[in-house]
Amino acid sequence: MTLQPGSFVAGRYRVTRLIGQGSMGEVWEAVHTMTERPVALKVLLDGTSSLEARARILREARACGRIQHRNVIEVFDVGEVDDHRPFLVMPLLSGQTLEDHIDTRGPLSEEEALTVGLGVARALVAAHDLGIVHRDLKPANVFLHWEREASEPIVKVLDFGISKILSRDEASFTDAGRAVGSPAYMSPEQARGESDVDARTDIWSFGVLLFEALTAKLPFPGETPYAIVGHILHGEMPDFDTLCPNVRPGVRDLLRRCVMKDRGSRIPTARDLVGFLEAVMGRAEPPARWSTGATTSRVPLPASATATASALVTQKVEIPRPRSRARLLVIAGAALATVGGLAVAYVTTRRSGDPVHATATAPPSADPGVASQTEPVALPTSTSEVSAPASSEPPVSAPPSAEPSASPTVRPAPPRPRPTSKPSKKSALPDSPG
């Protein structure tokens, strides 16, 4: 069946016009007859209904149907036309591919290229998380879709037709021992036809795509596909400092990390690629695993909040332990001894009949780590109550004197000298038990 405007496909899609054509298929604009919704209908060309071609288009249907991500083209429906050629039904996009944009307008600005790259990288994260490797990432398979009143296009990654599902191999479609993809964007391992191609081949292709978006050139050029593959396999690494001097150093470093010929030296995952792009664009820190091997990265706090947050998170708060009974007994004993000494001095003075003004301090504590907290105390002359030294213990009253209050006629003794310095009141008891 040859499609043309007015043809019906599967009894529910009315074909309106041809949008584009490739080596294996063509894309038509169509309308769903029940909903009147415009759609894009992709169908294999006449004479290409081989088992391999059928497997390829059905593979694309399964891959796109499983991913379901904003930056990956959706597949609404799948079926066969009357001559059993498979077809896919997808959204009708408005805009152009990245390849067409570069061909017609030249290279993108740095910010535009990074924005497109971030959309592509996020699509790769969604695919790789499901074990799906695209293997044909290139500007022709990246569509810049403009929605009404949008300020920037939505990136849509297309054509998962040669994608590889890493979790299993399909007997109907194998490519071991031969190169599959577009030569200019193939990784070295893909160009050699290795059978263990993994997600890092898409990282390589991404680096080539981003370089082309920035410069409208290829990092591994050649006059023929064979020359390009030879350059990829055996040529020198591109000098990005010379090839794109006008972009920031972080972008050049990103390009180098993507197109390392040893895949073990490349950015390891698409998720790391997203983190690196966001860091270059100033949206976050680089992935922590680049320097520390961690699986997560931290966004720095504002300077004003750093100290507070650090105290809340990292400071170890020590809770003072209660003083032991032995220490309390030592302190209480010292206080009682002081009061007793004062009482004896007072009684002796009363017996002699001499009013005396004196000072007294508590004796040294049995604990060498405990400092005295007492002040000089003036002894009263007309009462039997004695003020306790300044301490944490409650005030204690001296026992009443057994002598009468009358004073015998005795010559008064000279007053005792006062101490020249006072013990410090800033001394604190240690928290550890005595």
C-alpha positions as CSV (number, residue, x, y, z in Angstrom):
1,M,0.0,0.0,0.0
2,T,1.4,3.3,-1.0
3,L,0.4,6.2,1.3
4,Q,-0.9,9.5,-0.1
5,P,-3.0,12.3,1.2
6,G,-6.5,11.0,2.0
7,S,-5.4,7.4,2.7
8,F,-6.7,5.7,5.8
9,V,-4.4,3.6,8.0
10,A,-5.9,1.0,10.4
11,G,-9.3,2.5,9.7
12,R,-8.8,5.4,12.1
13,Y,-6.0,7.6,10.8
14,R,-6.5,9.8,7.8
15,V,-3.2,10.8,6.1
16,T,-2.9,14.5,5.2
17,R,0.6,15.2,4.1
18,L,4.2,13.9,4.0
19,I,6.5,15.4,6.6
20,G,9.8,13.7,5.9
21,Q,11.6,10.6,4.6
22,G,14.7,8.6,5.6
23,S,16.5,5.6,4.4
24,M,14.1,3.1,5.9
25,G,10.9,5.0,6.6
26,E,8.7,8.0,6.1
27,V,6.7,10.2,8.4
28,W,3.2,11.5,7.6
29,E,0.9,13.9,9.2
30,A,-2.4,12.3,10.0
31,V,-5.6,12.9,11.9
32,H,-7.3,10.5,14.3
33,T,-10.8,10.2,12.8
34,M,-12.6,9.9,16.2
35,T,-10.8,12.5,18.2
36,E,-9.6,14.8,15.3
37,R,-6.2,14.9,17.0
38,P,-3.3,15.6,14.6
39,V,-0.6,13.0,14.9
40,A,2.6,11.9,13.2
41,L,2.5,8.5,11.6
42,K,5.9,6.7,10.9
43,V,5.8,3.8,8.5
44,L,8.5,1.7,6.8
45,L,9.1,2.3,3.1
46,D,8.0,-0.2,0.5
47,G,10.5,-3.0,0.1
48,T,12.1,-2.5,3.6
49,S,9.8,-5.0,5.4
50,S,12.6,-7.3,6.3
51,L,12.7,-9.0,9.7
52,E,15.4,-6.7,10.8
53,A,13.5,-3.6,9.8
54,R,10.3,-4.8,11.5
55,A,12.3,-5.6,14.6
56,R,13.8,-2.1,14.5
57,I,10.6,-0.2,14.4
58,L,8.9,-2.4,17.0
59,R,12.0,-2.0,19.2
60,E,11.5,1.8,18.9
61,A,7.8,1.4,19.9
62,R,8.7,-0.7,23.0
63,A,11.6,1.6,24.1
64,C,9.6,4.9,23.8
65,G,6.6,3.3,25.3
66,R,8.6,2.2,28.4
67,I,10.5,5.4,29.0
68,Q,7.7,7.9,29.3
69,H,9.7,11.0,29.8
70,R,9.2,14.6,28.8
71,N,12.4,14.7,26.8
72,V,11.6,11.4,24.9
73,I,9.1,11.1,22.0
74,E,6.0,9.3,23.0
75,V,4.4,6.4,21.1
76,F,0.6,6.5,21.1
77,D,-0.1,3.5,19.0
78,V,1.5,0.8,16.9
79,G,0.1,-1.4,14.1
80,E,0.4,-2.5,10.5
81,V,-0.8,-1.1,7.2
82,D,-2.6,-3.3,4.7
83,D,0.6,-4.8,3.3
84,H,1.8,-5.6,6.8
85,R,4.4,-2.9,7.1
86,P,4.5,-1.7,10.8
87,F,3.7,1.8,11.7
88,L,4.0,4.0,14.8
89,V,1.8,6.9,15.9
90,M,3.5,9.7,17.7
91,P,2.8,13.3,18.7
92,L,2.9,15.9,15.9
93,L,5.8,18.1,16.9
94,S,6.3,21.7,15.9
95,G,9.8,22.9,15.2
96,Q,12.9,21.3,13.7
97,T,15.6,18.9,14.5
98,L,18.9,20.1,16.0
99,E,20.6,19.1,12.7
100,D,18.3,21.4,10.7
101,H,18.8,24.2,13.1
102,I,22.6,24.0,12.8
103,D,22.4,23.7,9.0
104,T,20.1,26.8,8.7
105,R,21.2,29.0,11.5
106,G,24.7,27.9,12.4
107,P,26.0,27.0,15.9
108,L,24.0,27.6,19.0
109,S,25.0,30.0,21.7
110,E,26.8,28.5,24.7
111,E,23.7,28.8,26.9
112,E,21.4,27.4,24.1
113,A,23.7,24.4,23.5
114,L,23.9,23.7,27.2
115,T,20.1,23.9,27.6
116,V,19.6,21.5,24.7
117,G,22.3,19.2,26.1
118,L,20.6,19.1,29.5
119,G,17.4,18.0,27.9
120,V,19.2,15.2,26.0
121,A,21.1,14.1,29.1
122,R,17.9,13.9,31.1
123,A,16.4,11.7,28.4
124,L,19.4,9.5,28.6
125,V,19.0,9.1,32.3
126,A,15.4,8.0,31.8
127,A,16.5,5.5,29.1
128,H,19.5,4.1,31.0
129,D,17.6,3.6,34.2
130,L,15.5,1.1,32.2
131,G,18.5,-0.5,30.7
132,I,18.0,1.0,27.2
133,V,21.0,2.4,25.3
134,H,20.1,4.6,22.3
135,R,23.3,3.9,20.2
136,D,22.3,6.5,17.5
137,L,22.3,9.8,19.4
138,K,23.0,12.6,16.9
139,P,21.5,16.0,16.0
140,A,19.1,14.5,13.5
141,N,17.5,12.5,16.3
142,V,17.1,15.5,18.6
143,F,14.0,17.6,18.0
144,L,13.5,21.2,19.2
145,H,9.7,21.2,19.8
146,W,8.1,24.6,20.3
147,E,4.8,24.8,22.2
148,R,2.5,27.8,22.0
149,E,3.8,30.8,24.0
150,A,6.9,28.9,25.2
151,S,10.1,30.8,25.9
152,E,12.4,27.9,24.9
153,P,11.9,24.7,23.0
154,I,11.3,21.3,24.6
155,V,14.0,18.8,23.7
156,K,12.7,15.5,22.3
157,V,15.0,12.6,21.7
158,L,13.8,10.5,18.7
159,D,14.5,7.2,17.0
160,F,15.2,4.5,19.5
161,G,15.1,2.1,16.5
162,I,18.5,0.6,17.0
163,S,18.5,0.9,20.8
164,K,19.9,-2.0,22.8
165,I,18.1,-3.4,25.8
166,L,20.9,-4.5,28.1
167,S,18.9,-6.9,30.2
168,R,18.4,-9.4,27.4
169,D,19.4,-10.2,23.8
170,E,16.8,-10.8,21.1
171,A,17.4,-13.6,18.6
172,S,15.5,-11.8,15.9
173,F,17.8,-8.8,15.9
174,T,21.5,-9.1,16.7
175,D,24.3,-6.8,15.8
176,A,27.4,-8.5,17.4
177,G,30.5,-8.1,15.2
178,R,29.3,-5.2,13.1
179,A,29.0,-1.4,13.6
180,V,25.5,-0.1,14.1
181,G,24.8,3.7,14.1
182,S,26.0,6.8,12.4
183,P,29.8,6.8,12.0
184,A,30.5,10.4,13.0
185,Y,28.9,9.8,16.4
186,M,30.0,6.3,17.2
187,S,32.2,5.5,20.2
188,P,35.4,3.5,19.5
189,E,33.9,0.4,21.0
190,Q,30.8,0.8,18.8
191,A,32.8,1.4,15.7
192,R,34.8,-1.8,16.4
193,G,31.5,-3.7,16.6
194,E,32.0,-4.9,20.1
195,S,29.2,-6.8,21.6
196,D,29.4,-5.4,25.1
197,V,28.5,-1.8,24.2
198,D,26.9,-0.2,27.2
199,A,25.5,3.2,28.3
200,R,28.9,4.9,28.0
201,T,28.6,4.8,24.2
202,D,25.7,7.3,24.5
203,I,28.0,9.5,26.7
204,W,30.5,9.6,23.8
205,S,27.8,10.4,21.3
206,F,26.5,13.2,23.6
207,G,30.0,14.8,23.6
208,V,30.2,14.8,19.8
209,L,26.6,16.2,19.6
210,L,27.3,19.0,22.1
211,F,30.6,20.0,20.3
212,E,28.7,20.2,17.0
213,A,26.0,22.3,18.6
214,L,28.6,24.7,19.8
215,T,30.8,24.9,16.7
216,A,28.8,23.4,13.8
217,K,31.8,21.1,13.3
218,L,32.7,17.5,14.2
219,P,35.5,16.8,16.7
220,F,36.6,13.7,14.6
221,P,36.2,14.9,11.0
222,G,36.8,12.9,7.8
223,E,35.9,13.0,4.1
224,T,34.2,9.6,4.1
225,P,32.6,7.4,6.8
226,Y,35.7,5.2,6.8
227,A,38.0,8.2,7.3
228,I,35.8,9.3,10.2
229,V,35.9,5.9,11.9
230,G,39.7,5.7,11.3
231,H,40.0,9.1,13.1
232,I,37.9,7.9,16.0
233,L,39.8,4.7,16.4
234,H,43.4,5.9,15.7
235,G,43.5,9.7,15.5
236,E,44.6,12.1,18.1
237,M,42.2,13.5,20.7
238,P,40.8,16.9,19.7
239,D,42.3,20.0,21.4
240,F,39.1,21.6,22.7
241,D,41.0,24.6,24.0
242,T,41.9,25.5,20.4
243,L,38.7,24.3,18.7
244,C,36.3,26.1,21.0
245,P,38.2,28.8,22.9
246,N,35.2,31.0,23.4
247,V,33.3,28.7,25.8
248,R,34.0,28.5,29.5
249,P,36.7,26.0,30.7
250,G,34.1,23.8,32.4
251,V,32.4,23.2,29.1
252,R,35.7,22.2,27.5
253,D,36.4,19.9,30.4
254,L,33.0,18.3,29.9
255,L,33.7,17.6,26.3
256,R,37.0,16.0,27.1
257,R,35.4,13.8,29.7
258,C,32.7,12.6,27.2
259,V,35.0,11.6,24.3
260,M,37.7,9.7,26.2
261,K,38.6,6.7,24.0
262,D,39.0,4.6,27.1
263,R,35.3,4.3,28.2
264,G,36.5,3.7,31.7
265,S,37.8,7.3,31.8
266,R,34.5,8.9,30.5
267,I,31.8,10.4,32.6
268,P,30.4,7.1,33.9
269,T,26.6,7.6,33.8
270,A,24.0,9.9,32.3
271,R,23.0,11.0,35.8
272,D,26.6,12.2,36.4
273,L,26.4,13.9,33.0
274,V,23.3,15.9,34.2
275,G,25.0,16.8,37.4
276,F,28.1,18.1,35.5
277,L,25.9,20.1,33.1
278,E,24.0,21.7,36.0
279,A,27.3,22.6,37.6
280,V,28.7,24.2,34.5
281,M,25.4,26.1,34.1
282,G,25.6,27.3,37.7
283,R,22.6,25.4,38.9
284,A,24.3,23.1,41.4
285,E,27.7,21.7,42.6
286,P,29.5,19.0,40.6
287,P,28.6,15.5,41.5
288,A,30.4,14.6,44.7
289,R,31.6,11.2,43.4
290,W,34.1,13.0,41.1
291,S,36.3,13.7,44.0
292,T,35.0,11.6,46.9
293,G,33.3,8.6,45.5
294,A,30.0,9.6,47.2
295,T,26.7,8.9,45.5
296,T,25.1,12.2,46.4
297,S,26.1,15.8,46.1
298,R,25.4,18.7,48.5
299,V,24.2,22.2,47.6
300,P,26.1,24.7,49.7
301,L,24.1,26.7,52.2
302,P,24.2,30.6,52.2
303,A,27.1,31.9,54.1
304,S,24.9,33.3,56.8
305,A,23.3,30.0,57.5
306,T,26.4,27.8,57.3
307,A,27.6,28.3,60.9
308,T,24.1,27.7,62.3
309,A,23.5,24.6,60.2
310,S,26.9,23.2,61.1
311,A,26.2,23.6,64.8
312,L,22.9,21.9,64.5
313,V,24.2,19.0,62.5
314,T,27.7,18.4,63.7
315,Q,28.1,19.9,67.2
316,K,28.0,17.3,70.0
317,V,26.1,18.7,72.9
318,E,27.4,17.5,76.3
319,I,24.7,17.3,79.0
320,P,26.2,18.1,82.5
321,R,26.2,15.1,84.7
322,P,24.9,15.5,88.3
323,R,27.5,15.9,91.0
324,S,28.3,12.7,92.9
325,R,27.2,12.2,96.5
326,A,30.8,12.2,97.6
327,R,31.4,15.6,96.1
328,L,28.2,17.0,97.7
329,L,29.3,15.6,101.1
330,V,32.7,17.3,100.7
331,I,31.1,20.6,99.9
332,A,28.6,20.3,102.8
333,G,31.4,19.3,105.2
334,A,33.5,22.3,104.2
335,A,30.5,24.6,104.8
336,L,29.7,23.1,108.2
337,A,33.4,23.3,109.2
338,T,33.5,27.0,108.3
339,V,30.3,27.7,110.3
340,G,31.7,25.7,113.3
341,G,34.9,27.7,113.2
342,L,33.1,30.9,113.1
343,A,30.9,29.9,116.0
344,V,33.9,28.9,118.2
345,A,35.6,32.2,117.4
346,Y,32.4,34.1,118.3
347,V,31.9,32.2,121.5
348,T,35.6,32.8,122.5
349,T,35.3,36.5,121.8
350,R,32.1,36.8,123.8
351,R,33.8,35.1,126.7
352,S,36.6,37.6,126.6
353,G,34.0,40.4,126.3
354,D,35.8,42.0,123.3
355,P,33.8,42.9,120.3
356,V,35.8,41.7,117.3
357,H,35.5,42.2,113.6
358,A,37.1,39.3,111.7
359,T,36.9,37.6,108.4
360,A,36.9,33.9,107.6
361,T,37.1,31.9,104.4
362,A,36.3,28.2,103.8
363,P,39.2,25.8,104.2
364,P,40.6,24.3,101.0
365,S,38.3,21.7,99.4
366,A,39.4,18.1,99.5
367,D,39.0,18.1,95.7
368,P,42.0,19.9,94.2
369,G,39.9,20.7,91.1
370,V,37.3,22.6,93.2
371,A,38.0,26.3,93.8
372,S,36.6,28.3,96.7
373,Q,33.7,30.6,95.9
374,T,33.5,32.5,99.2
375,E,33.8,36.2,100.1
376,P,35.2,37.6,103.2
377,V,32.4,37.6,105.9
378,A,32.1,40.2,108.7
379,L,31.2,38.7,112.0
380,P,28.2,40.4,113.7
381,T,28.7,41.8,117.2
382,S,25.2,41.7,118.6
383,T,23.7,38.5,117.3
384,S,24.4,34.8,117.3
385,E,23.5,34.3,113.6
386,V,26.4,34.0,111.3
387,S,26.1,34.5,107.5
388,A,27.2,31.5,105.5
389,P,29.9,31.9,102.8
390,A,28.7,32.3,99.2
391,S,28.1,28.9,97.9
392,S,25.4,26.8,96.4
393,E,24.5,25.3,99.8
394,P,21.5,26.8,101.8
395,P,22.4,29.2,104.6
396,V,23.2,27.6,108.0
397,S,22.6,29.2,111.4
398,A,25.2,28.9,114.1
399,P,24.2,27.2,117.4
400,P,23.2,29.6,120.2
401,S,25.9,30.5,122.6
402,A,25.9,28.8,126.1
403,E,27.4,31.9,127.7
404,P,25.5,34.9,129.1
405,S,25.4,38.0,127.0
406,A,27.2,40.1,129.7
407,S,30.8,40.8,128.8
408,P,33.5,40.6,131.4
409,T,35.9,43.5,131.7
410,V,38.8,42.4,129.7
411,R,41.2,44.5,127.7
412,P,40.3,44.3,124.0
413,A,42.7,42.5,121.6
414,P,43.9,44.2,118.5
415,P,41.8,43.5,115.3
416,R,42.9,40.8,113.0
417,P,44.2,41.9,109.6
418,R,41.8,41.4,106.6
419,P,43.0,39.5,103.6
420,T,44.5,41.6,100.8
421,S,42.7,39.7,97.9
422,K,39.4,37.9,97.4
423,P,38.9,34.5,95.9
424,S,37.7,34.5,92.3
425,K,33.9,34.1,91.9
426,K,34.3,33.0,88.2
427,S,35.6,29.6,89.1
428,A,33.3,26.8,88.1
429,L,33.0,23.2,89.2
430,P,34.1,20.7,86.6
431,D,31.3,18.6,85.0
432,S,33.0,15.2,85.7
433,P,32.1,13.5,89.0
434,G,34.6,13.8,91.8
